[in-house]
Structures are given as C-alpha cells and as structure tokens.
Amino acid sequence: MLKSAEIPMRIVGPIELAGPEVVGAVKIPLATFESPLWPSVNRGARVTRAAGGVKAVVMHECMTRSITVEAADVNVLHQVVRGLNERLPAMRAVIGETSRFLILDTINVQVVGRQLYIRFSFQTGDAAGHNMVTKGADALLNWLLSEYPELKHVSVSGNYCTDKKVSAVNGILGRGKYVVAELKVSADVCRKLLKAEPKEIVALNTKKNLVGSCLAGSVRSANAHFANMLLAFYLATGQDGANIIEGSQGITTAELDGEDLYFAVTLPNVIVGVVGNGKELPFVQENLQLLGCDAAAEVGVNARRLAVIAAATVLCGELSLLAALCNRGELIAAHEVLERKGSRC
C-alpha cells in the first residue's frame, strides 16, 4: 500500500482565491521529488495574497470514452450515423442502468473507411470517472451492436477519447474540467516578490512559451511547466498521475494591464475527483479535508473545487518560474541549493 512518506510531501501556501467558485485562503499539499517546486509555488502563493487573489472558473466539464465499430461498407455507417443523435434518449436510458451518477451529454462521430468512432461525453459527479465511463461505454457498445446487427465490434476504447495521450481533440471537445485561472499583479508586487518587471515576464512568455512551443510543434500547449505542479497535486490528492499527459496541455497568458501584469493559465483537461480509487488512503483523505473538498453535499461541487485549486496551484508555480527565468542564473542556482546542496553536478 502506498504511504505518503514514500513520496516527499509538503504543505505550501496558502493560495488566496477570490472567486467566483472558490473564495478564501487555501493551503496546498504537494507530493514531489523535485524539491525546488515547494518554494517556487510558495512564492507564487505569496504573490496571490499580495495581489488580491486568484479568480478561477470551470468553463466546462465532462469525461469521455470512445468506442469503435465497423461495417461491411461505408454506406452502412452512413445510415447509422444519420439517425444516431435521434436515439440519444434511448442511449441515456441505457446509461441510467449502469450508474446513479453517470449522465450521457453528447456524442461526436468520425468515420474512417469502414470504421465508426463514437466519442461519448459524460457527467460523472464527484468522480474523475475513468471506470464509470468505460462501464457506460461498454453498455452502449452492446446496445449499438444489438440495435444495428450489421455492425461489428472492434473496441470499447478507440483512442478518440483521448485518454492519457497527447491530442487536439480533448482541448476542443473537452475531457475533464476546463479551468481558467487569472491574477492581476501590480508592478510593485512584481518587483518586490518576483524580482522582475511585468514587461519582462510578458516578453519571456511570448518568446519562450508561445514562440518556443510553436517551434517545438507542441499540440495545444504553450506553457513552462504545468506538469510539475499538476503531478505533485495529483499525487497528494489521490488522482491518476498519468492524466498529467493531457492535463499539462495548456496555455499561459501574460499581458500588460497598464503598468501591471495580467497573468492567466488555461487548463482544458484537469481530470480530478474526490471519490473513487486512491481516495480511501488516509493521507489523501487528510489532504482533501485540508483543501475543503469534502464538505459540499451537492454532487460535483467538491470535484469542481478541487479542479479550481489545482489550476490556482499551477498558476503560482508557472508565474514563479517565469519570474526566475527573467533573472540570469537564478534557476540553476536555486536547484543547486535545494537539490544538489551546493555539490557539483
């Protein structure tokens, strides 16, 4: 059984959140082997307190699974696809038999040759919902093969989901919680706490995160290190760590607002839950309580709160790193002190 002591974990913050979904100061548990992450996020947290708090919203939420079937020819698939949306009520009834909390929202279809890919988008309440949607998709696959005997089974997962892989579809159609977190930082606070000018952070974000990521061929991603904060947050709160693959596909925004800095992170695929596998571990339960993600009675509220706090944590670490990169030599100096203890690499 995993013990919290096996992965170093510390509490940082608090981060100040200014609504509209989460308001107040929240301390953040982070489990990581990259020790500079704790003071870096902590510095970002200090900025949030001095700047009036992070505003963050969940723009959209869903969990997906895609099935794949095939037919003798494309004309058969054409006929099936034409009437599929009209059968959503029947499909929702099938889903209702699999779970009290799973709700089928929409479907999206793609046809390639003789293969039909159907991407189901679900609501999963307070669970991340990986197993829940697979069970639902399996029931829908069986229903589809029964209703359309001319179709043949290929797979309950057709990679059009897309689960734990880099893709464009998740950012476009959604998978997990689409969260945007923003902060306005005065020039004085930038200079005092980040040791950088707002215009320097803006310029670096353009040259590094936007242009550099474009040169690298990044897919719907322009950020410095979302994955660092997400993995540490996921491990501390009992999430599936592999979901940082799609979770780290996000965009950092830095703009001048007069003389001040407008800073935001957009994370289209934050996949978190407060119930399900891993959440029963004692240290996870303690951390969810610390985050206030165990109090709401309404289904889905605790998971949305967790996603908002995750995005605010990413913002803190992203802002702190970009500020450090504005100062020549600061990044490696910090790592040598905190990880190498001054020893030679």
Disulfide bonds with the S-S distance in Angstrom:
none
